[in-house]
Amino acid sequence: MNDQTAVLGLIDIASDARGWGFSRYILGKRPFHHIPGLLFCKVLGSGMNGGFSTTPSLTKQGFFCVFDSEHHAARFRESSLIVKAYENHAHEFFTATVKAYSSRGSWSGFSMSCSDPNPPSQGPIASLTRASIRPSKAIAFWKKAKPAEAAIAHASGKILTAGVGEAPYFRQATFTIWDNAQSLEQYAQQGAHLAAIKAAYGQSYFSESMFTRFKVIQARGVWQGKHVNIT
């Protein structure tokens, strides 16, 4: 039985640890090698203020790791040296442990598997949207992204939002947590976000994309001044 479980981390590096933080970009995925059960890993940066921005942040970072089981994901979150190192060098630190119930597309050729295709009947869910933006479509994409980001800031039922990515301008991702599936649907199917999605598909903005929704197993920590504790 498939038991894929992902851990997403968001980190705002402390002011006295910026050298260490910068070294994360140089090292990339190397500190994550040989972690038991790890299937997929991305080391991420973020835009200014932790959101979508054409100006990269110097301190806000992240990682996204997929494991073959909930056991290995929990072991990574609770006892891995790299997670503890991030936490020790952070001004803000947040992690979410999640299981996909819906996913389409891929990320660097990797596709998420779903153990249960049914969304939870109640309780929080998370969403990850990532894309490789075609260079010829970058300007058009960013024009659509700005209104969508402004809309999500005022969306009802949003618990947390973060803009992350592998590279500025062209490899972007958005991670959000919502009170329930209904809150996410209400945001996704109207206004600036709906217009952005229609444009992205209609005009082939992306060379690769992945849209995944998750059941939240656990989420805790601080991001952009907000404390989250979901167990």
N, C-alpha and C positions, 0 to 999 in steps of 0.2 A: 504493500500500500504506500502511495506517495505521501510523504510527510514533510515536504519542503517548507522551511521556515526561514524568514529573513529577519535580519537585524539592521536597522538604519540608525546611524549616529549623527548627531549635529553638535558641533563644538565651536565655541567662540574662544580662541586662544587667549590666555591671560597676557597682559601687557608686558610682563617680565619674562615671557616664554616665547616671544615671537621668533627667535632664532630656531627654537625647537619646532615651532609650527611650520616655518618655511621649509625645514628639512623634510617634512612629510611629503611635500610635492616632489622633492628630489628622490626620495626613497620609493614613492609610489606604493605598489602592492607588496613590496618585499617583506615588510614586517608581518604580513598576513600569511606568508607561505607556511605550509605544514600545519595549519590549524585543522584539527580533526573535523571531518565532515563538511569542509568548505567546498562549495560547488562553483561559486561565482563571487567576484569582489570588484568593487570600484571605489577608488579614493577620490573624493569630490572637493571642489571649491564652492564658493557661494558669491552671489552678488552683494553689492553694498547694502548694509542693513539686513542681510539675511534673506533678501528677496530677489526677484527677477531684476537684473540691472545690467546695463552694458559696462558698468564700472565694477571690476572685481573687488571683493573684500580682501583685505590683508590679513584678517584674523579668523573669519568664519569659514569653517570647513565641515566635511562630513565623510561618511563611508556607508556603503550599502553592501551587505554580505548575505548570501543565500546559502543555507545549510541543508544537508540531506535529512535532518530530523529536528524536531523541537528540542530534543535532549542536547544535541550538539550546539544549537543556537543558544540555549540557556547557559550551557557551560562556557561558551565564548563570552556572553554578556557578563557573567558573574565572576569569571576567574582568568580570562586571558590577559597576558601582559600588555598587549597593545591597547586594549580598552582601558585598563588601569592607567597607562601612561597618558592617554588622551585626557582622562578625567583629572589626573594630577596636574596637567598643564592648562587647565581650562578655567576661564572666567564663567562660562556657562557650558553645561553639558547635558545632553538629552539623548535617550535611546528609546526606540520602539521595536518590539518584537511582534512580527505580523505573519499571517498565513494568507496566501492568495485564495480568493474564491472566484475571481474572474480576471483573465489576462489575455491580451492579444498583442501580437507583434514580438519584437525581440530587442535585446540590448547587446551589442557586439556579438550577435549571433546566438545569444542565450535567451531561451524562452522560459518563463515561469510555468510551473505545473500547479494545478489546483487539486487539493485533496477532496474538497467539498465545493461543488459549484453553486451552492445556495448561499445568498447573503444572510448574515445573522438577522434574526427577526427583531432584535433590539440591541441596543448598546452601540458603542463607537465603532466606526470603520475608518480605514485609511485609503488613500489613493496616491499612486505614483504615476506620473506622466513624464516620459522622457523622449527626446527626439534628437536626431542628428539633422541639423538644418542645412539645406542646400545653400551654398554660398550665394547663388544667384537670387535666392528668396529671403536672405537674411534681413534686409531692410523692411520688406513687407511683413515678415514675421514679427519683428520688434514693434512695428506700428500697431499690430493687433494685440501683442502681449501686454503692453502698458495698460490699456483699458481693462483687460481681463484681470490683471493684478489689482488694480484699483477696486474692481467689483468684489473680489474675494475678501478684501479687507473689511467690507461691510456685510458680508454674507452671514445669514442667520444659521446658527448651528455649527459654525467652524470653531474647532478647538485649537488647532495649530496649523501654520503654513510655513513652508520654507522653499526658497528657490536655490537649487544646487546644480552642479554640472561638472563635466569633465574638462571643459575648455570654454573660455569666454566666447560669446556670440553664437557659436555653431553647435555646441553639444550641451543641451540644457535639460533640466528636469525640475518638476515641482512635486513636493510631497505635502500632503494635507491629512489632517485627522478631523473627523466630523462626529457630531453627537450620534448620528444614525444615518442609514442609507438614504432616507428621505431628504435629509438636509443636503447631502451631496447632489442628489438628483435635481433638487430645486435649483441649485446653483448652476449645475452643468447644462441644464436644458433651457437656459434663458440668457438674455442680455449679451454682454461683451464676450463671455466665455463661449457661448454657442456660436457667435459670429466668428470667433477665432478658429474654432474647430472646423466649421464649414469651409472657411478660407483655406485652412491647412490641407484638408482633403481635396477640395475642389481645385486647388492650384498647385498641388504636389510640393508643399513646402519641405517635406522630410524625405531623406534618403533611407532612414530607418527610424522606427518608433516603437514604443511599448506603452500600453495603457493597462494598468493593473489596479485592482481593488482588493483590499485585504480585511480580514477580521483582525482586530487588535488583541493580541494575547496579553501584552503588557506595554505600558509607555510611562516613562517617568523622567523627571529632570526639569531643566529650565532652558527656555529658548526665547530670545528677544524679550526677556523680562517676565515671561509667563511661566508659572509653575504648573506642571502637568503630572498627575499621578493616576494612572489607569491600571488596575490589576484584575 
